[in-house]
Amino acid sequence: MTATGENTHGRAYGRRAGKPDDSIALCGPGTLGGELLRRYWQPVALSTEATELPKQIKILNEDLILYRDKSGTAGLLYPRCAHRGTNLLYGKVEEVGLRCCYHGWLYDESGNCLEMPCEPKSKILHKIRQPWYPLVEKLGLIFAYMGPAEKQPVFPRFSIEDELRDDQWIIPYRREAGPNGGGAMPPYPKLDSWNDYNWWQMFDNFMDAFHVVVLHNQINGTQFEEALSVIPEVEFKYIDNSVISIQHRDLGNGRVHQRLSQVLLPNMNGTAGVTDDDLSPSGLNWTLAIDDTHYMTFGFSRRSKTSNTDAEMNLGLLSDEWGPRHGRPFKEWSTEDHQRWQTDYIAQKGQGDISLHSEEHLTGIDAGIGMMRRLFRKQAQLVANGGDPLGVTFDEPYYVNVRAGNAMLDAATLECVAGVDKRPG
């Protein structure tokens, strides 16, 4: 209290400095969360992005070179040539492997040194190994395993492939622009993207059913469909290696809109569509940390072969400009534009490059966020103690089961009346 009786409780002076939760935020080698992420196969590029011109990419705070040799095999190598350290970004793709431009050392996709042109009889040729990571190509995405070799799991299979009809196909994509992305894929080595904050600030969003009502409706008018403007009744559940948000919205006239969202270890999610009548199953997405303050999104989406959006989707690059609101593309918005009409991007970026988790005050609506963070930390600590995390297998492919989606239910019985029951079993 001051001399005048003013209540001074809660003033900013002398407050304790906030700090991030490094156990989830950091992604580099040797960090708690980074080592957990490395125990799973992670998408690193679209298959179409591995070409005869090498690309420098950054994944989990590691700089790497992606290429495809003339035989069609993709490789992922450490950038600095094992000879004198020249960047293999400037290497020449051969029938087999990538040749350094400086002295011609040739490496295959497993890092084996195949040739030393200046020393064809070198005794160390077969002892040289350029650091590398194994790759798997699946449904148009390239996946890498970046963890310890002795812990490499079998590549998983995905529920999105189940019961695929003849008139459907699976589209791989990398999100480039829109409310949670922007610009082109970060042109390496410079990271120039709207995805310019820690990956957890995006990942937390998938278990947040209530910002849909406030941010996307009450504050800014209806950005999505009318059904999502209703405050839902929400239940959160642990199922296998995931957390599921079960949302029921009473639309009146005996109708209940059910929306299931799901996050899966370590950085996957299934999120239902945002239209009233979108009753299709969710796709599968990865929120991939580039480094501690940048991320990008990869995913699979099941689409009708006759969909009007297929031509764009087939390119693999989603581009949601959100431009008409201010008459120019989203990435060109000013600070004032963002003040007048907010999106997920500004709400997440507004937390800073890495959120100060110690300053948060989580409440009941954040239960799903807390559940996934605890699951991630627990599994990260298990890995640090020498164990194997949930969702990896070493004998047969692990099944990644996405249960997310929308359904329209009868209010009296909560039985699915749309013909597709997506409630988790």
MIKOL-804064 format. One line per 10 residues: number of its first residue (from 1); their letters; for each residue x, y, z of C-alpha. Coordinates in steps of 0.02 Angstrom, whole numbers. Layout:
# MIKOL-804064
NUM> A> X,Y,Z ~ ...
//
This chain:
# MIKOL-804064
1> MTATGENTHG> 0,0,0 ~ 60,178,-36 ~ 41,324,83 ~ -121,368,-5 ~ -188,192,20 ~ -167,138,-160 ~ -157,-51,-181 ~ 11,-83,-266 ~ -2,-271,-278 ~ 45,-339,-449
11> RAYGRRAGKP> 150,-194,-513 ~ 278,-240,-646 ~ 427,-171,-548 ~ 534,-307,-472 ~ 444,-449,-559 ~ 539,-609,-588 ~ 598,-628,-767 ~ 500,-757,-864 ~ 585,-902,-951 ~ 539,-1036,-1079
21> DDSIALCGPG> 517,-1218,-1035 ~ 674,-1282,-1119 ~ 619,-1464,-1099 ~ 490,-1439,-1235 ~ 550,-1284,-1329 ~ 726,-1332,-1381 ~ 750,-1449,-1529 ~ 938,-1463,-1556 ~ 1047,-1617,-1530 ~ 1070,-1659,-1346
31> TLGGELLRRY> 918,-1562,-1285 ~ 780,-1656,-1194 ~ 645,-1622,-1323 ~ 763,-1629,-1471 ~ 816,-1806,-1429 ~ 635,-1862,-1417 ~ 595,-1785,-1587 ~ 745,-1877,-1660 ~ 676,-2046,-1607 ~ 538,-2035,-1739
41> WQPVALSTEA> 541,-2023,-1929 ~ 517,-1839,-1974 ~ 464,-1763,-2141 ~ 599,-1651,-2213 ~ 541,-1609,-2391 ~ 420,-1648,-2529 ~ 485,-1783,-2645 ~ 482,-1657,-2786 ~ 606,-1547,-2691 ~ 747,-1673,-2700
51> TELPKQIKIL> 826,-1638,-2869 ~ 991,-1638,-2962 ~ 1026,-1467,-2887 ~ 1069,-1493,-2703 ~ 968,-1396,-2574 ~ 1029,-1336,-2405 ~ 895,-1365,-2276 ~ 885,-1348,-2088 ~ 793,-1474,-1981 ~ 795,-1486,-1789
61> NEDLILYRDK> 934,-1355,-1785 ~ 1047,-1454,-1902 ~ 1105,-1390,-2072 ~ 1096,-1527,-2204 ~ 1108,-1553,-2393 ~ 964,-1637,-2485 ~ 988,-1701,-2662 ~ 932,-1835,-2784 ~ 1062,-1924,-2890 ~ 1035,-1968,-3072
71> SGTAGLLYPR> 985,-2146,-3027 ~ 837,-2072,-2930 ~ 902,-2102,-2754 ~ 881,-1959,-2628 ~ 1017,-1921,-2502 ~ 1035,-1813,-2346 ~ 1215,-1767,-2300 ~ 1307,-1654,-2178 ~ 1356,-1498,-2278 ~ 1544,-1488,-2244
81> CAHRGTNLLY> 1644,-1605,-2355 ~ 1748,-1726,-2252 ~ 1904,-1674,-2350 ~ 1923,-1486,-2326 ~ 1752,-1428,-2271 ~ 1682,-1354,-2433 ~ 1492,-1343,-2433 ~ 1415,-1486,-2532 ~ 1276,-1367,-2584 ~ 1393,-1333,-2730
91> GKVEEVGLRC> 1425,-1516,-2767 ~ 1387,-1602,-2931 ~ 1256,-1740,-2937 ~ 1319,-1899,-3022 ~ 1234,-2059,-3079 ~ 1268,-2120,-2902 ~ 1301,-1993,-2766 ~ 1358,-1813,-2745 ~ 1533,-1752,-2793 ~ 1620,-1611,-2700
101> CYHGWLYDES> 1666,-1467,-2817 ~ 1836,-1436,-2735 ~ 1935,-1598,-2757 ~ 1801,-1714,-2823 ~ 1771,-1830,-2677 ~ 1613,-1927,-2718 ~ 1489,-1980,-2583 ~ 1338,-2095,-2598 ~ 1174,-2073,-2502 ~ 1246,-2169,-2354
111> GNCLEMPCEP> 1399,-2057,-2343 ~ 1520,-2185,-2416 ~ 1666,-2106,-2507 ~ 1668,-2188,-2679 ~ 1806,-2091,-2767 ~ 1956,-1978,-2731 ~ 2005,-1925,-2908 ~ 2171,-1847,-2857 ~ 2221,-2003,-2760 ~ 2139,-2151,-2850
121> KSKILHKIRQ> 2240,-2276,-2747 ~ 2211,-2191,-2579 ~ 2219,-2311,-2433 ~ 2092,-2209,-2334 ~ 1957,-2205,-2468 ~ 1849,-2338,-2386 ~ 1877,-2266,-2213 ~ 1798,-2098,-2253 ~ 1614,-2075,-2210 ~ 1524,-1912,-2241
131> PWYPLVEKLG> 1394,-1892,-2100 ~ 1222,-1938,-2168 ~ 1045,-1982,-2119 ~ 933,-2121,-2188 ~ 781,-2073,-2290 ~ 613,-2151,-2333 ~ 497,-2083,-2468 ~ 312,-2108,-2436 ~ 160,-2036,-2525 ~ 260,-1891,-2594
141> LIFAYMGPAE> 352,-1841,-2435 ~ 534,-1876,-2388 ~ 560,-1931,-2208 ~ 726,-1937,-2114 ~ 776,-2028,-1956 ~ 898,-1918,-1861 ~ 918,-2016,-1699 ~ 1042,-2148,-1638 ~ 1067,-2288,-1764 ~ 1038,-2426,-1638
151> KQPVFPRFSI> 867,-2352,-1596 ~ 804,-2330,-1774 ~ 620,-2383,-1779 ~ 528,-2466,-1922 ~ 443,-2338,-2032 ~ 260,-2321,-1979 ~ 100,-2343,-2077 ~ -37,-2212,-2074 ~ -224,-2229,-2052 ~ -253,-2100,-2189
161> EDELRDDQWI> -209,-2237,-2313 ~ -350,-2351,-2252 ~ -501,-2381,-2364 ~ -444,-2257,-2495 ~ -577,-2254,-2632 ~ -540,-2258,-2818 ~ -600,-2078,-2834 ~ -482,-2015,-2697 ~ -297,-1983,-2683 ~ -179,-1929,-2545
171> IPYRREAGPN> -98,-1761,-2569 ~ 68,-1723,-2483 ~ 97,-1541,-2439 ~ 208,-1418,-2350 ~ 121,-1263,-2287 ~ 197,-1108,-2358 ~ 79,-964,-2325 ~ -75,-912,-2231 ~ -123,-879,-2051 ~ 8,-1001,-1985
181> GGGAMPPYPK> 136,-990,-2124 ~ 204,-870,-2248 ~ 317,-839,-2394 ~ 404,-982,-2480 ~ 494,-1124,-2394 ~ 629,-1034,-2297 ~ 765,-1002,-2427 ~ 916,-1076,-2343 ~ 1028,-1033,-2260 ~ 927,-874,-2227
191> LDSWNDYNWW> 764,-912,-2135 ~ 637,-792,-2206 ~ 465,-856,-2160 ~ 307,-810,-2068 ~ 336,-967,-1965 ~ 456,-865,-1861 ~ 427,-928,-1685 ~ 445,-1085,-1581 ~ 353,-1239,-1646 ~ 260,-1269,-1482
201> QMFDNFMDAF> 165,-1105,-1502 ~ 85,-1184,-1655 ~ 73,-1360,-1582 ~ -18,-1301,-1425 ~ -151,-1225,-1537 ~ -220,-1394,-1590 ~ -285,-1430,-1415 ~ -362,-1257,-1396 ~ -546,-1272,-1441 ~ -595,-1107,-1361
211> HVVVLHNQIN> -489,-984,-1460 ~ -594,-1039,-1610 ~ -744,-956,-1529 ~ -654,-799,-1470 ~ -516,-760,-1596 ~ -605,-828,-1749 ~ -780,-766,-1706 ~ -813,-647,-1561 ~ -661,-534,-1584 ~ -652,-527,-1773
221> GTQFEEALSV> -820,-585,-1836 ~ -846,-758,-1908 ~ -684,-814,-1991 ~ -740,-995,-2002 ~ -914,-1072,-2012 ~ -1061,-1034,-1899 ~ -1057,-1200,-1805 ~ -886,-1158,-1733 ~ -948,-995,-1657 ~ -1037,-1093,-1519
231> IPEVEFKYID> -941,-1119,-1356 ~ -918,-1308,-1347 ~ -926,-1434,-1209 ~ -755,-1514,-1214 ~ -682,-1675,-1147 ~ -496,-1716,-1159 ~ -432,-1895,-1161 ~ -267,-1987,-1170 ~ -276,-2124,-1303 ~ -119,-2224,-1342
241> NSVISIQHRD> 17,-2097,-1384 ~ -102,-1951,-1410 ~ -221,-1827,-1329 ~ -394,-1804,-1404 ~ -511,-1656,-1385 ~ -694,-1708,-1401 ~ -800,-1553,-1434 ~ -990,-1546,-1438 ~ -1080,-1389,-1497 ~ -1269,-1379,-1476
251> LGNGRVHQRL> -1334,-1299,-1636 ~ -1517,-1308,-1586 ~ -1657,-1398,-1678 ~ -1594,-1563,-1608 ~ -1424,-1551,-1692 ~ -1254,-1566,-1609 ~ -1093,-1532,-1703 ~ -952,-1647,-1646 ~ -772,-1602,-1683 ~ -625,-1709,-1634
261> SQVLLPNMNG> -448,-1639,-1632 ~ -296,-1744,-1593 ~ -111,-1720,-1556 ~ 6,-1869,-1566 ~ 184,-1893,-1505 ~ 298,-1814,-1539 ~ 240,-1675,-1658 ~ 93,-1743,-1761 ~ -88,-1689,-1762 ~ -255,-1722,-1841
271> TAGVTDDDLS> -369,-1571,-1850 ~ -545,-1574,-1921 ~ -604,-1456,-2056 ~ -680,-1287,-2015 ~ -840,-1295,-2118 ~ -1013,-1346,-2054 ~ -1031,-1486,-2180 ~ -852,-1552,-2186 ~ -880,-1727,-2118 ~ -726,-1802,-2198
281> PSGLNWTLAI> -590,-1878,-2089 ~ -444,-1768,-2042 ~ -278,-1771,-2129 ~ -113,-1800,-2039 ~ 7,-1657,-2004 ~ 180,-1631,-1931 ~ 235,-1469,-1847 ~ 420,-1478,-1884 ~ 548,-1373,-1792 ~ 675,-1296,-1910
291> DDTHYMTFGF> 767,-1225,-1760 ~ 712,-1155,-1592 ~ 625,-1004,-1669 ~ 561,-1067,-1838 ~ 449,-1209,-1893 ~ 354,-1272,-2045 ~ 210,-1390,-2073 ~ 205,-1550,-2176 ~ 55,-1661,-2201 ~ -54,-1782,-2297
301> SRRSKTSNTD> -230,-1738,-2351 ~ -357,-1858,-2427 ~ -444,-1773,-2572 ~ -570,-1813,-2707 ~ -490,-1825,-2878 ~ -625,-1706,-2941 ~ -600,-1573,-2808 ~ -577,-1396,-2875 ~ -427,-1374,-2760 ~ -334,-1526,-2821
311> AEMNLGLLSD> -233,-1432,-2952 ~ -158,-1322,-2817 ~ -145,-1460,-2688 ~ -56,-1574,-2809 ~ 88,-1450,-2811 ~ 112,-1492,-2629 ~ 120,-1310,-2577 ~ -27,-1237,-2482 ~ -47,-1051,-2507 ~ -180,-966,-2400
321> EWGPRHGRPF> -146,-783,-2430 ~ -284,-709,-2321 ~ -257,-553,-2425 ~ -430,-484,-2465 ~ -459,-419,-2288 ~ -332,-281,-2316 ~ -315,-290,-2504 ~ -140,-368,-2505 ~ -58,-535,-2464 ~ -48,-585,-2282
331> KEWSTEDHQR> 142,-576,-2278 ~ 131,-391,-2325 ~ 16,-341,-2183 ~ 70,-197,-2073 ~ 64,-191,-1883 ~ -97,-91,-1897 ~ -174,-224,-2010 ~ -138,-355,-1877 ~ -211,-243,-1742 ~ -374,-224,-1837
341> WQTDYIAQKG> -398,-408,-1885 ~ -310,-545,-1791 ~ -268,-723,-1845 ~ -183,-873,-1767 ~ -17,-808,-1831 ~ -18,-646,-1733 ~ -86,-730,-1575 ~ 56,-856,-1581 ~ 194,-739,-1641 ~ 134,-616,-1508
351> QGDISLHSEE> 200,-737,-1376 ~ 376,-697,-1435 ~ 505,-799,-1529 ~ 496,-927,-1387 ~ 353,-909,-1263 ~ 395,-876,-1079 ~ 304,-1027,-1009 ~ 343,-981,-829 ~ 227,-830,-846 ~ 76,-930,-904
361> HLTGIDAGIG> -80,-958,-799 ~ -161,-1112,-874 ~ -344,-1144,-830 ~ -472,-1279,-861 ~ -492,-1237,-1045 ~ -306,-1272,-1067 ~ -316,-1449,-998 ~ -275,-1528,-1166 ~ -122,-1418,-1186 ~ -59,-1468,-1014
371> MMRRLFRKQA> -92,-1652,-1049 ~ 10,-1653,-1209 ~ 154,-1555,-1132 ~ 161,-1679,-987 ~ 157,-1827,-1106 ~ 297,-1751,-1211 ~ 405,-1713,-1057 ~ 377,-1887,-985 ~ 428,-1973,-1145 ~ 577,-1856,-1169
381> QLVANGGDPL> 638,-1900,-995 ~ 612,-2084,-1033 ~ 725,-2067,-1185 ~ 854,-1972,-1082 ~ 853,-2119,-960 ~ 886,-2243,-1101 ~ 709,-2300,-1138 ~ 605,-2306,-1297 ~ 460,-2183,-1316 ~ 280,-2223,-1357
391> GVTFDEPYYV> 243,-2249,-1540 ~ 406,-2324,-1601 ~ 426,-2508,-1647 ~ 573,-2610,-1706 ~ 493,-2767,-1778 ~ 341,-2710,-1878 ~ 272,-2539,-1931 ~ 186,-2440,-1795 ~ 9,-2386,-1840 ~ -19,-2197,-1832
401> NVRAGNAMLD> -206,-2189,-1803 ~ -286,-2019,-1832 ~ -459,-2010,-1752 ~ -496,-1827,-1786 ~ -643,-1765,-1890 ~ -815,-1687,-1888 ~ -986,-1768,-1869 ~ -1165,-1707,-1851 ~ -1252,-1795,-1708 ~ -1430,-1811,-1646
411> AATLECVAGV> -1443,-1710,-1487 ~ -1554,-1836,-1399 ~ -1446,-1989,-1423 ~ -1279,-1919,-1483 ~ -1285,-2055,-1614 ~ -1200,-2014,-1777 ~ -1330,-1968,-1906 ~ -1208,-1922,-2044 ~ -1160,-2102,-2082 ~ -981,-2085,-2017
421> DKRPG> -949,-2104,-1831 ~ -780,-2030,-1789 ~ -792,-2043,-1601 ~ -637,-2129,-1531 ~ -669,-2308,-1478
//
